[in-house]
């Protein structure tokens, strides 16, 4: 589940884990779990956005629509 990190990435994450008072392994599992929950919480919102009503046309769109209408 945890991807392989380069030496630089591993050192960076080790510093972050030390700052949070955790071991590197615990930090990485927590980070992966949070990322997974964030992805799961974002997935149900996508269909809700598609069902939202269409926005009112903007100023320039209304202006162009008026200009294209016959007199």
Secondary structure, DSSP 8 states (H G I E B T S, - for coil): ------HHHHHHHHHHHHHHT--HHHHHHHHHHHHHHHHHHHHHHHHHHHTS------HHHHHHHHHHS--
